[in-house]
Each structure stands twice: as C-alpha cells, then as structure tokens.
Amino acid sequence: MSTIKKTDKIYVAGHRGLVGSAIVRNLKEKGYENIVGRTHKELDLTNQAAVQAFFQEEKPDVVVLAAAKVGGINANNTAPADFAYENLQIQCNVIKCCHDFKVKKLLFLGSTCIYPKMAPQPIPEDALLTGPLEVTNEAYAIAKIAGLEMCRFFKKQYGDDFISCMPTNLYGPHDNYDLAGSHVMPAMIRKFHEAKVNGAATVELWGTGTPLREFLYVDDMADACVFLLENYDGEQHVNIGTGKEVTIKELAETVKAVVGFEGEIVWNTDMPDGTPRKLTNVDKLHGLGWHHKVELNEGVQLAYDWFKENVATARM
C-alpha cells in the first residue's frame, strides 16, 4: 500500500463543492498542508489537454476525484446525456493522468445510485452490477460505475493504488440549495426557512414521504475518505454511510423542527418518490475501524446554522 505523507502534494478535484471542501477541511485538520485545487473556470476537467497540462505542471502525489456533474431526480431525468458525457469525460481524463503521471494514490468518489434499484437492503458492495438501475438517475450511475471499474482495471493491469468509495446521501456546508437541482435535504432546509421567513402557512414537498433514506453529515464522509486514503488499498470499493435510515417524512419533521417552521407540510403525491429504500451496508468500513460521529439531529442543526450564515452566498 502506498503510504501517504503529510508533505505529499494532494490535488482535490472539486475542492469547492460539498464533498471536496469537506475533504480539504479534514486534510488540513490532520496536518496535510500541501493541498492544490482548481476552480472549474481555472481548469475544465472535461478538456483532456487542459487536464494533462495541469498534471504536467503540478505533479500531484495524491489525487481525490470529488468533481462531478451532480443533481437531484429532476436534473438527472431531464439532462441524462449531459450527466453521462460530462462525468465520463472528467473521470477518463483524471484517472488516465493519475496513471500517466505516476500518482501514488487516487481516491475516486462514487455515489450509492450505482446500485440496482431493487438491490438487497442494506446494500453490500458486491450488489454492484447485479440488476437494473433506477431509471431517474441511470445516466449518472452508469458514468460512476465506469469510473470505479476503471480504477479497478488500472489496479489490476498496472498495480496502480487507485481506490474507490461510495458515500450515501450527504449534506452540510457548501451544499446546493438551488431547488431545480438540489437533493432532498438542502431543498427541505431552504423551503422550510423561506416559509418561516415569509410567514407561509404550508410547505409543499414531493412524493408520499414513505421512501427510506440514509443521511451522512459531510464532515463525517470526509473523515472516512481520509481514513481510507491512509488505511485502504483493496480492489473493491467501500461504502461510506451510517447504516441508519429514516423515512422522508421523518426527515421533513426533523428539518421542520430545527428550522422552527410552524405551518403544515403538504405532500404532492403526483411527484415521483424515487427508489423505495436505499441503505448502505457499512460492515466493511466498520471492519476497517471507522464509524460515523454526527447523528441526524445534530447534523441538520449544523447544516441549517451554516445555511443561515451563508444565505447571501450559498448556491441558490
């Protein structure tokens, strides 16, 4: 296993997003100082020549690939070609450069939507490619599957120390609060906050509220990622989650209480629910010695505090 050192130059692709910014925070807390990042404006990861030039110039020792085109059900459903093309381009360019420029460790981040729609619950790592995907985010899932399999193939053919992880639903600082493309938690935080501020009597939420979901505070996810960089070199990807689930209705009640909205929730049952249940089996991660620390109530409070402080500059 390549041991990463505090002096290593670490490139975090997507360092300003929800995931990347949390990983940068965690690395710095643990004493890794030599961290590089580029904004999308500075480096277009879908541009092969630009990515090669960046690797030639910076020669990073360690790479965390947390950059991706992401979005919720609506965004995935309406722009599948964009989700497939852009994510495949980003991954192909970065993974190949990690090989060509002899990066000693790469961590690729996937998403639990890679698993079959009707995967066994909780979902073990080996459920991958055992059944059809959820159609509403199929394009994103196929791109992510290609990325983690490519890491596995480079390890198999060349012995590259490329590892992958699959975080569950994440939330926290620097999340996307744009209702057209956001995930369920930030959408709820924004909707309840605005309803409270405007004195609205009701908040409308999509679906029936019955699907079960698992939520992981993003700083816990970052801690698990750095733990894997330091301690894991296996071929199989590793699930990152809490192993605990709540219904969307229970989540809504939690967010409503934290925000302090006192009106009613109206469920729009004409809108899709998505996958009925999506819980990760985290036995592998627990077996390696890592467990989450932030429980849902505390995490929602932390996320809402950040949102209130940054409402002027948050992604809306």
C-alpha positions as CSV (number, residue, x, y, z in Angstrom):
1,M,0.0,0.0,0.0
2,S,1.3,3.5,-0.8
3,T,1.6,5.4,2.4
4,I,0.6,9.0,2.1
5,K,2.7,11.5,3.9
6,K,1.9,14.9,5.4
7,T,4.2,16.5,2.9
8,D,2.6,15.0,-0.2
9,K,1.0,17.3,-2.7
10,I,-2.7,16.4,-2.7
11,Y,-4.9,17.5,-5.6
12,V,-8.6,17.6,-4.6
13,A,-10.7,17.9,-7.8
14,G,-13.9,19.6,-6.9
15,H,-12.4,21.4,-3.8
16,R,-15.1,24.0,-3.6
17,G,-18.1,21.6,-3.6
18,L,-20.0,20.0,-0.8
19,V,-17.7,16.9,-0.8
20,G,-14.4,18.4,-1.9
21,S,-14.4,21.3,0.6
22,A,-15.1,18.9,3.5
23,I,-12.2,16.7,2.4
24,V,-9.9,19.8,2.2
25,R,-11.0,20.8,5.8
26,N,-10.3,17.3,7.1
27,L,-6.9,17.0,5.4
28,K,-5.9,20.4,6.9
29,E,-7.1,19.3,10.4
30,K,-4.9,16.2,10.1
31,G,-1.8,18.2,9.2
32,Y,-1.8,17.9,5.4
33,E,-0.7,21.3,4.2
34,N,0.2,20.9,0.6
35,I,-3.2,20.9,-1.0
36,V,-4.0,22.1,-4.5
37,G,-7.3,22.8,-6.2
38,R,-8.6,24.5,-9.3
39,T,-12.0,26.1,-9.9
40,H,-14.0,25.0,-12.9
41,K,-13.0,28.3,-14.5
42,E,-9.3,27.7,-14.0
43,L,-9.4,24.0,-15.2
44,D,-12.1,22.4,-17.3
45,L,-11.8,18.7,-16.3
46,T,-13.7,17.6,-19.5
47,N,-10.8,19.1,-21.5
48,Q,-8.2,16.3,-21.9
49,A,-5.3,18.6,-23.0
50,A,-6.0,21.0,-20.1
51,V,-6.0,18.2,-17.6
52,Q,-2.7,16.8,-19.0
53,A,-1.1,20.3,-18.8
54,F,-2.3,20.6,-15.2
55,F,-0.8,17.3,-14.1
56,Q,2.4,18.1,-16.0
57,E,2.7,21.4,-14.1
58,E,1.6,20.3,-10.6
59,K,2.7,16.7,-10.5
60,P,0.4,15.8,-7.5
61,D,1.4,12.8,-5.3
62,V,-2.2,12.0,-4.2
63,V,-5.5,12.8,-6.0
64,V,-9.0,12.8,-4.7
65,L,-11.6,12.9,-7.5
66,A,-14.6,14.6,-6.0
67,A,-15.5,16.7,-9.0
68,A,-18.7,15.6,-10.9
69,K,-21.8,17.0,-12.6
70,V,-24.4,16.2,-9.9
71,G,-28.1,16.9,-9.3
72,G,-31.4,15.5,-7.9
73,I,-34.1,13.5,-9.6
74,N,-35.3,16.4,-11.7
75,A,-31.9,17.3,-13.1
76,N,-30.9,13.7,-13.8
77,N,-34.2,13.0,-15.5
78,T,-34.1,16.0,-17.9
79,A,-30.4,16.0,-18.9
80,P,-29.2,12.4,-19.0
81,A,-26.9,12.9,-22.0
82,D,-25.1,15.7,-20.2
83,F,-24.8,13.7,-17.0
84,A,-23.3,10.7,-18.8
85,Y,-21.0,12.7,-21.1
86,E,-19.5,15.2,-18.7
87,N,-18.9,12.7,-15.9
88,L,-17.3,10.1,-18.2
89,Q,-15.0,12.9,-19.6
90,I,-13.9,14.1,-16.2
91,Q,-13.2,10.6,-15.0
92,C,-11.4,9.4,-18.1
93,N,-9.1,12.4,-18.1
94,V,-8.2,12.5,-14.4
95,I,-7.8,8.7,-13.9
96,K,-5.6,8.3,-17.0
97,C,-3.5,11.3,-15.9
98,C,-3.1,9.7,-12.5
99,H,-1.7,6.6,-14.2
100,D,0.5,8.5,-16.8
101,F,2.0,10.9,-14.2
102,K,2.5,8.1,-11.6
103,V,0.3,9.5,-8.9
104,K,0.9,7.2,-5.9
105,K,-2.7,7.2,-4.6
106,L,-6.1,8.0,-6.1
107,L,-9.4,8.1,-4.3
108,F,-12.4,8.1,-6.6
109,L,-15.8,9.0,-5.2
110,G,-18.9,7.4,-6.5
111,S,-22.5,7.5,-5.2
112,T,-24.9,4.9,-3.9
113,C,-27.1,5.4,-7.0
114,I,-24.7,3.0,-8.7
115,Y,-26.5,0.1,-7.1
116,P,-29.5,-1.7,-8.7
117,K,-32.9,-0.2,-8.0
118,M,-34.0,-3.4,-6.2
119,A,-30.7,-4.2,-4.5
120,P,-30.8,-6.2,-1.3
121,Q,-31.1,-4.0,1.8
122,P,-28.8,-2.9,3.4
123,I,-26.8,-2.7,0.2
124,P,-23.5,-4.6,0.2
125,E,-20.6,-3.6,-2.1
126,D,-21.0,-6.8,-4.1
127,A,-24.6,-5.8,-5.2
128,L,-22.9,-3.8,-7.9
129,L,-24.0,-4.8,-11.5
130,T,-26.5,-7.4,-10.2
131,G,-29.7,-5.8,-11.6
132,P,-31.3,-2.9,-13.5
133,L,-30.6,0.7,-12.2
134,E,-33.2,3.3,-11.0
135,V,-34.2,5.0,-14.3
136,T,-34.3,8.5,-12.9
137,N,-30.5,8.7,-12.3
138,E,-29.3,6.0,-14.6
139,A,-27.0,8.2,-16.7
140,Y,-25.1,9.4,-13.6
141,A,-25.0,5.9,-12.2
142,I,-23.6,4.4,-15.4
143,A,-20.8,7.1,-15.5
144,K,-19.9,6.5,-11.9
145,I,-19.9,2.7,-12.3
146,A,-17.5,3.2,-15.3
147,G,-15.2,5.3,-13.1
148,L,-14.9,2.9,-10.2
149,E,-14.4,-0.1,-12.5
150,M,-11.7,1.9,-14.4
151,C,-9.9,2.4,-11.1
152,R,-10.2,-1.4,-10.5
153,F,-8.9,-2.2,-14.0
154,F,-5.8,0.1,-13.6
155,K,-5.1,-1.6,-10.3
156,K,-5.4,-5.0,-11.9
157,Q,-3.4,-4.3,-15.1
158,Y,-0.8,-1.9,-13.8
159,G,-0.8,-2.2,-10.0
160,D,-1.8,1.4,-9.5
161,D,-3.0,2.2,-6.0
162,F,-6.4,3.5,-7.1
163,I,-9.3,3.1,-4.6
164,S,-13.0,4.0,-4.7
165,C,-15.6,4.8,-2.1
166,M,-19.4,5.1,-2.3
167,P,-20.8,7.7,0.1
168,T,-24.5,7.7,0.9
169,N,-26.7,10.8,0.8
170,L,-24.6,13.7,2.0
171,Y,-25.5,17.1,3.4
172,G,-23.8,20.0,5.2
173,P,-21.8,23.2,4.5
174,H,-21.5,24.3,0.8
175,D,-24.5,22.2,-0.3
176,N,-26.5,23.1,-3.4
177,Y,-29.7,24.9,-2.4
178,D,-31.0,25.6,-6.0
179,L,-34.4,23.9,-5.9
180,A,-34.1,23.0,-9.6
181,G,-31.1,20.8,-9.0
182,S,-30.7,20.2,-5.3
183,H,-31.0,17.0,-3.3
184,V,-33.7,16.4,-0.7
185,M,-32.1,17.7,2.5
186,P,-30.9,21.1,1.2
187,A,-34.2,21.6,-0.7
188,M,-36.1,21.0,2.6
189,I,-33.9,23.3,4.6
190,R,-34.4,26.1,2.0
191,K,-38.2,25.5,1.7
192,F,-38.8,25.5,5.5
193,H,-36.5,28.5,6.0
194,E,-38.2,30.6,3.3
195,A,-41.7,29.6,4.5
196,K,-40.8,30.6,8.1
197,V,-39.3,34.0,7.0
198,N,-42.3,34.7,4.7
199,G,-44.9,33.6,7.3
200,A,-46.3,30.9,4.9
201,A,-48.9,28.5,6.2
202,T,-47.7,25.5,4.3
203,V,-44.7,23.9,2.6
204,E,-45.1,21.5,-0.3
205,L,-42.8,18.5,-0.6
206,W,-42.6,15.9,-3.4
207,G,-43.9,12.4,-3.2
208,T,-45.5,10.4,-0.4
209,G,-42.8,10.8,2.3
210,T,-42.6,7.0,2.6
211,P,-39.2,6.2,0.9
212,L,-36.4,5.4,3.4
213,R,-33.1,7.2,3.1
214,E,-29.8,7.3,4.9
215,F,-28.0,10.6,5.5
216,L,-24.4,11.3,6.4
217,Y,-23.0,14.6,7.5
218,V,-20.4,15.7,5.0
219,D,-17.6,16.1,7.5
220,D,-18.0,12.5,8.6
221,M,-17.8,11.5,5.0
222,A,-14.6,13.5,4.6
223,D,-13.1,11.9,7.7
224,A,-13.9,8.4,6.2
225,C,-12.3,9.4,2.9
226,V,-9.0,10.5,4.6
227,F,-9.1,7.3,6.7
228,L,-9.4,5.2,3.5
229,L,-6.5,7.2,1.9
230,E,-4.4,6.3,4.9
231,N,-5.5,2.8,5.5
232,Y,-7.0,1.0,2.5
233,D,-5.7,-0.3,-0.8
234,G,-8.2,-3.0,-1.7
235,E,-9.7,-3.6,-5.1
236,Q,-13.3,-3.4,-4.1
237,H,-15.0,0.0,-3.5
238,V,-16.0,0.8,0.1
239,N,-19.5,2.0,1.2
240,I,-19.5,5.1,3.4
241,G,-22.6,5.7,5.5
242,T,-24.2,5.5,8.9
243,G,-26.1,2.2,8.4
244,K,-29.2,4.0,9.8
245,E,-32.3,5.2,7.8
246,V,-35.3,7.4,8.2
247,T,-38.4,8.0,6.1
248,I,-38.5,11.2,4.0
249,K,-41.5,12.1,6.2
250,E,-39.4,11.7,9.4
251,L,-36.6,13.8,7.8
252,A,-39.1,16.5,6.9
253,E,-40.4,16.6,10.5
254,T,-36.7,16.9,11.8
255,V,-35.9,19.7,9.4
256,K,-39.1,21.5,10.2
257,A,-38.4,21.3,13.9
258,V,-34.8,22.5,13.6
259,V,-35.8,25.4,11.3
260,G,-38.7,26.3,13.6
261,F,-41.4,26.4,10.9
262,E,-44.8,26.1,12.5
263,G,-47.1,25.6,9.5
264,E,-48.2,22.4,7.7
265,I,-46.5,20.0,5.3
266,V,-48.4,19.3,2.1
267,W,-47.3,16.2,0.2
268,N,-47.6,16.4,-3.6
269,T,-48.2,12.7,-4.4
270,D,-48.2,13.4,-8.2
271,M,-44.4,13.8,-8.0
272,P,-42.0,10.8,-8.0
273,D,-40.6,9.1,-4.9
274,G,-37.5,7.6,-6.5
275,T,-36.1,4.4,-5.1
276,P,-38.2,3.0,-2.2
277,R,-35.3,2.2,0.1
278,K,-31.5,2.9,-0.1
279,L,-29.5,1.9,2.9
280,T,-25.8,1.0,2.7
281,N,-24.2,-1.9,4.4
282,V,-21.2,-0.4,6.1
283,D,-19.8,-3.6,7.7
284,K,-16.7,-3.3,5.5
285,L,-15.9,0.2,6.7
286,H,-16.7,-0.7,10.3
287,G,-14.4,-3.7,9.9
288,L,-11.6,-1.4,8.8
289,G,-12.1,0.6,12.0
290,W,-14.2,3.7,11.1
291,H,-17.6,4.8,12.4
292,H,-19.6,8.0,11.9
293,K,-19.8,10.5,14.7
294,V,-22.6,13.1,13.8
295,E,-26.2,11.9,14.2
296,L,-29.0,13.3,12.1
297,N,-30.5,15.9,14.5
298,E,-27.1,17.4,15.3
299,G,-26.2,17.3,11.6
300,V,-29.4,19.1,10.4
301,Q,-28.7,21.8,13.1
302,L,-25.1,22.3,11.8
303,A,-26.3,22.4,8.2
304,Y,-29.1,24.9,9.0
305,D,-26.7,27.1,11.0
306,W,-24.3,27.2,8.0
307,F,-27.2,28.0,5.6
308,K,-28.4,30.9,7.8
309,E,-24.9,32.4,8.0
310,N,-24.2,32.0,4.3
311,V,-27.6,32.5,2.7
312,A,-26.3,35.5,0.7
313,T,-23.5,33.5,-1.0
314,A,-24.9,29.9,-0.9
315,R,-25.7,28.1,-4.2
316,M,-29.3,29.1,-4.7
